[in-house]
């Protein structure tokens, strides 16, 4: 440990390859299955939606994959991001623990999402795509892809859940500012959108519907591909630059981490920080790794390990993952980015194998941690990030009780400047907690009775 | 010049003293005058509003003033801020100019304002103040002071122009999140506020009224002091850390700047970057320094150099400055931070002496530059910052016409994430331009007929 607060790498020290944890897994991961034939998925099954380079990365066995110079040229505007020690938080908690955060909020979109958005835009452009379609709920992902498309001269079409489109006008402006077309979903542009609107003209939309629209739009246009902001291997791969940088910065700080923490919805910010440390753990290092989720959407802590679709309309392949069921509609917590029924297959399988230790926190606990953070460290956390923070605060308090000098590192995945509504509710005492009942859990997962089951399922 | 994009100083290279341009001025600045006696102002005249340390700094003849360790401890969380080369903007403009920006948006409040807010909170706390009062319009300054007060355990009372309070709920939440009390102004808390409300119950408020309320509140409470976010010498002093860092970073980049650019309202972000370069200019370096203002509020480009009050209610001392008249109400441009009738005395006197070359831009030109910037460089500029950007674009285009490799450095004073309404209007073609008519100018400056005139007034 040193006296500094901030650990910076120079532009020349930026990692030049992403890390593919798939190459080091001590078990054989289950394959995704074709949604109709139930046969293991082949590259050709993805060709209608993704460009060849990304399909290759999705299935690559290679340990390190070079980051193209054009992507590094964009990354280096804000990367390597700082690793910062949260000294004022430590003081406020009177803890002997040392807390470090990897600050991804410095990206132009304010979160970690551009790490993969930029890479996806680059590969699509190189492989001849002219337009990308995607969905967005809270707006972080849509914002990042709009930004990346503007850098690589791609058209960008974002299907934004209608209720968010109306409640978050700033997010819409943000995306339009980068030249993206933002369409409230359900829309009249697609078959699936029209079907929903005919049945329910006032439908507020959902992430599931927006995914269906974006997928349908891309599949029907030879100039277009579809882009996803989490869950898939290549997305997690692009995010590993976070953990690769953090490992070197912790070395600069003279620290060996005891705890690695990240929140998760689909898994990409957690994986981005954690995967290089999972490698260390596989190689024998003592290290506890916590993916943190909201109690309102308890994928890793309470749901079954199954084969399920990534979207509500069941267009996507069956993925081996913990899932609340593709028809599950999470309670309206403010951490919109964590409201996802499933979980990245690789992260799911790490949990199934016991290599990571999932935790769940309530919305109130997350906001308490977020406000404590703002008042001590300054930056207002995204509601998603506050979920990780709550777990950090728990461990820092435990270290105090035990009188132990633990080293905690977590992914500060983004700032909350465009998500202040939840804070206003917290300050006014109007924030609600949601916990999924056993009954609702049973209902939403009943669908799995007829689904194939992963072979390497472990009992919990 | 080197191949890098980003020039970073380590935490250990952070400047440890602020630079006081007052020590190097090649002319004798005019003194502020007591608002009633018209005698040159003494330290005792400021004692009701400011703590002794800040009054001393306000009048100090010392060239460098040490930054206290406790202030450096906060600064180093995000300082030194990056100096970044805007390569994608250069490419888009096909200019041989090299454009560098000092990025102050990385602070927790998203702008340069914490540089002085943290220092002011520290000195106030040290000198025994328990509460700070201030005013805010757009919200950048109130946010920064709320943050700083939370770090130094001071109460914070912010009088926020009522129309902004209602139109910008996120800004209010932001300040409350740090524990500040935010009061829509005019309020019933003060004599001046009540007087306005009695005359006009629906008054939307103004910065002038909010200043009067904050000053009155502080003057009437022995536990409280008043805090100002621009204009005064000590505020400009604290901001010089920007320019001190930038000079060293330009050396790292192997560059000598031809143009230094900053937008201004009261003058603090401009001065923060420019003053160390003004020193270079005084010492014989060839360098053009542009303060940039909106055409809707043309202080340095069109108004007279006079003695005027800093506030509408005429509570403050008479300051030697360019002023549109203390009763002037600027048009409702989105760059709220630039809607100020006067200008920092030191900056005013530099303009009067011809050491800096003021420029004015229209609202549309500023937004065009802001959108071009977002689409090439990524970060969305604050509407204020876009005014500086417009001048940068002008110079980059001129360099292209002349085929000259000019080096331009400007202060990217803050991001615009909480100010997206203006961008939405721009994208929808609903943005208006405002230019002050000669008639209105004559009307608002007629008041000066009875005022004392600065002795060293130069003809324009």
Interface residues (C-beta under 8 A of the other chain):
Chain A: X4 X5 X6 X8 X10 X11 X12 X73 X76 X77 X78 X84 X88 X106 X107 X108 X109 X110 X147 X150 X151 X169 X170 X173 X174 X176 X177 X178 X179 X371 X374 X375 X376 X377 X378 X379 X380 X417 X418 X420 X421 X423 X424 X427
Chain B: X4 X5 X6 X8 X10 X11 X12 X73 X76 X77 X78 X84 X87 X88 X106 X107 X108 X109 X110 X147 X150 X151 X169 X170 X173 X174 X176 X177 X178 X179 X371 X374 X375 X376 X377 X378 X379 X380 X417 X418 X420 X421 X423 X424 X427
